[in-house]
Amino acid sequence: MVSSGLLEVKSAVPIIMGANIGTSVTNTIVAVMQAGDRNEFRRAFAGATVHDFFNWLSVLVLLPLEVASGFLYRLTKLVIDSFNIETGADAPELLKVITEPLTKNIIELDTSVIRDIATGDPAARNKSLIKIWCKTQKVTNLVNITVPGFANCTPDALCWEEGDKVWTQQNQTETINLKKCTHIFVFADLPDLAVGLILLALSLLALCTCLILIVKLLNSMLKGQVAVVIKKVLNTDFPFPFAWVTGYLAILVGAGMTFIVQSSSVFTSAITPLVGIGVISIERAYPLTLGSNIGTTTTAILAALASPGETLANSLQISLCHFFFNICGILLWYPIPFTRIPIRLAKALGNRTAKYRWFAALYLFLCFLLFPLSVLGLSIAGWQVLVGVGVPLLVFAIIVVIVNIMQKRWPHFLPSFLRSWDFLPKPLHSFKPWDRVVTASMTFCRTRCCCCCCCKCCKDKEMDDMTTKDRSLEMYDNPALTIEDEVKITATHL
């Protein structure tokens, strides 16, 4: 959209920040698929949401700074003006070479329609995005047309009068369809919305299936001494005084792997199950995630370098805005251990969602649907409405956070009634009442569905409850992965 001139670079910077937040929803959904085991779910959800917290905190700090000063726009403008950048070759296709033949057999999109919609062509809104004809040919013919008068004839064209009409000749280009595409929806008489919903359902099904198989495979392979060795290699730091280098090396590894797969969502979704089963610690997953944020910008920069000369500067500038946004976020939330707030927030959220697993669905709904839509609606209403509603809510949230911190660290500085939230109704400071409501609702739904089916279903339910009760007495951690921690704890007590 920036390359086509539909958006200015300055207006597109907040969109880039929002896209950075949206890209982290995939690994959060992947973590939800491990909700069956509370310990795995605790680690997996923490490992996934550390990406969310990094993006949210970076936006909360850098977006107001960008609106006030335009520092990202000015910095990237200075970089563009400092170098004589010329149009280069297309971005390299790495993983796409493998996946493109498969995806073309499932669906193909008409990029010309997408381009026309992006440039604001009203006629393109009624066209289908599904590509039907893959091989076409343009034929130019010389045809006779009528014009209002001789003044409308071009100088080099033949023009004559026949009866009361003036005729001339003009070249007209016509597109001839030669060969249809081979994807499965080419003969489907379905609207674009229906095709999109079908593809979304199939994609989620494939994602969940692959995740379940990966987790089962890893759990079966990572046992015994193999698990101990892998965990030690992945989570051990370099010897003193070079221990600090390990995290930055992990950032480079994350950037390189993301450049290969050309998607940060793919890479972070791949390491989420590894965090869940305990192979990778969240402290190691954090720099890998930061590196994936850097790696995903390199593909965009290479793609921008392939833009035409007249749009090269704007395309490259918005790509650099994305790059420097992630660099600034890393400088804010990684170099100093005290500033690695996303890790602490993710661990706290992981503990909460492991206890109240329904909160994971609420988190996804609030952070990736309700909150963005609310901000969008307030923005459309005008900046006065956005400031009038947003600023009081933001101030209230900051006060609540400060009071929570003081309750844990310096309660003696607070008034007696503020040293805990017990003066509020319990639903306002505890999840327990809400958990009882959710549990009762789910139990009621299961009971009704069970009674509507048959007695066998109820018997199966009782067996499942007994199995779950037995499993609750077991240790969920992989012993091979936690034996080192147990040895350390025992040694400490001794």
Residue pairs with C-beta under 8 A, 6 or more apart in sequence:
1 7
1 12
1 118
2 8
2 9
2 12
2 311
2 314
2 315
2 317
2 318
3 304
3 307
3 311
3 314
3 315
4 115
4 118
4 119
4 311
5 119
5 311
5 314
6 118
6 119
6 120
7 15
9 73
9 76
9 314
9 317
9 318
9 321
10 70
10 73
12 318
12 321
13 66
13 72
13 73
13 318
13 321
13 325
14 63
14 66
14 67
16 318
16 321
16 322
16 325
17 58
17 59
17 62
17 63
17 66
17 325
18 59
18 372
20 55
20 58
20 59
20 293
20 322
20 325
20 326
21 52
21 55
21 56
21 59
21 368
21 372
22 368
23 264
23 265
23 296
24 48
24 51
24 52
24 55
24 265
24 268
25 364
25 368
26 265
26 268
26 269
27 48
27 51
27 265
27 268
27 269
27 272
28 45
28 48
28 49
28 51
28 52
28 363
28 364
28 368
29 204
29 207
29 364
30 44
30 48
30 207
30 211
30 269
30 272
30 273
31 41
31 44
31 45
31 47
31 48
31 49
31 272
31 276
31 360
32 45
32 360
32 361
32 364
33 208
33 211
33 212
34 40
34 41
34 44
34 45
34 211
34 215
34 273
34 276
35 41
35 357
35 360
37 476
38 354
38 355
38 357
38 476
39 354
39 476
39 477
40 215
40 276
40 277
40 476
41 276
41 350
41 353
41 354
41 357
41 360
42 350
42 351
42 353
42 354
43 275
43 276
43 277
43 278
43 282
43 350
44 272
44 273
44 275
44 276
44 350
45 346
45 349
45 350
45 353
45 354
45 360
46 275
46 282
46 346
46 347
46 349
46 350
46 351
47 271
47 272
47 275
47 276
47 280
47 282
47 285
47 346
47 350
48 268
48 272
48 275
49 345
49 346
49 349
49 350
49 363
50 282
50 285
50 286
50 289
50 342
50 343
50 345
50 346
51 268
51 289
52 346
52 367
53 341
53 342
53 345
53 346
53 349
54 286
54 289
54 290
54 293
54 329
54 333
54 342
55 293
55 329
56 367
57 329
57 332
57 333
57 341
57 342
58 325
58 326
58 328
58 329
58 332
58 333
61 332
62 72
62 325
62 328
62 329
62 332
65 71
66 72
66 73
72 321
72 324
72 325
72 328
73 317
73 321
75 324
76 317
76 318
76 320
76 321
76 324
77 317
79 320
80 313
80 316
80 317
80 320
85 305
85 312
85 313
85 316
86 309
86 312
87 305
87 306
87 307
87 308
87 309
87 312
88 302
88 305
88 306
89 305
89 306
90 303
90 306
91 299
91 302
91 303
91 305
91 306
92 302
93 100
94 259
94 260
94 261
94 262
95 260
95 261
95 262
95 263
96 262
104 181
104 182
104 183
105 182
105 183
105 184
106 183
106 184
106 185
106 199
107 130
107 183
107 184
107 185
107 195
107 199
108 130
108 131
108 134
108 181
108 183
109 129
109 130
109 131
110 127
110 128
110 129
110 130
110 131
113 124
113 127
113 128
113 129
114 129
116 123
116 124
116 127
117 124
117 125
128 192
129 192
130 185
130 186
130 192
130 195
131 181
131 183
132 180
132 181
132 186
133 177
133 178
133 179
133 180
133 181
134 179
134 180
134 181
134 182
135 177
135 178
135 179
136 175
136 176
136 177
136 178
137 175
137 176
137 178
138 173
138 174
138 175
138 176
139 173
139 174
139 175
139 176
140 171
140 172
140 173
140 174
141 171
141 172
141 174
142 169
142 170
142 171
143 169
143 170
143 171
143 172
144 167
144 168
144 169
145 167
145 168
145 169
145 170
146 165
146 166
146 167
146 168
147 153
147 159
147 166
147 167
147 168
148 166
149 166
150 159
150 161
150 166
152 166
152 168
153 159
153 166
153 168
154 168
154 170
157 168
157 169
157 170
158 168
158 169
159 166
159 167
159 168
160 166
160 167
160 168
161 167
180 186
185 195
188 195
190 198
207 269
211 269
211 273
214 273
215 273
215 276
215 277
218 273
218 274
218 277
218 279
219 277
219 478
222 230
222 277
222 279
222 478
222 480
222 481
223 478
223 480
224 480
225 480
226 480
227 279
227 478
227 480
227 481
228 480
228 481
228 483
228 484
230 279
231 278
231 279
231 481
231 484
232 484
234 279
234 280
234 281
234 284
235 280
235 281
235 283
235 284
236 246
237 243
237 246
238 245
238 246
247 287
247 334
248 287
250 284
250 287
250 288
250 291
251 287
251 288
251 290
251 291
251 294
251 330
251 334
252 291
253 288
253 291
254 267
254 287
254 288
254 289
254 290
254 291
254 292
254 294
254 295
255 291
255 292
255 294
255 295
255 298
256 291
256 295
257 267
257 291
257 292
257 295
258 264
258 266
258 267
258 291
258 292
258 294
258 295
258 296
259 295
259 298
259 299
261 267
262 296
262 299
263 296
264 292
264 293
264 295
264 296
267 288
267 292
267 295
268 289
268 292
271 280
271 285
271 288
271 289
274 280
274 285
275 281
275 282
275 285
277 478
277 481
278 477
278 478
278 481
278 482
279 481
280 288
282 343
282 346
282 347
283 343
286 334
286 340
286 342
286 343
287 334
290 326
290 329
290 330
290 334
293 326
293 329
293 330
294 323
294 326
294 327
294 330
297 319
297 322
297 323
297 326
298 323
300 319
300 322
301 316
301 319
301 320
301 323
303 315
303 319
304 312
304 315
304 316
304 318
304 319
305 312
305 316
307 315
307 316
332 339
333 339
333 340
333 341
333 342
334 340
349 363
352 359
352 431
353 359
353 360
353 363
355 431
356 431
356 434
356 435
356 438
358 435
358 438
359 431
375 386
375 390
378 385
378 386
378 389
378 390
379 386
403 414
403 418
406 413
406 414
407 414
407 418
407 419
407 420
411 419
417 423
421 428
421 429
422 429
426 432
426 433
427 433
427 434
446 461
449 457
450 457
450 458
450 461
451 458
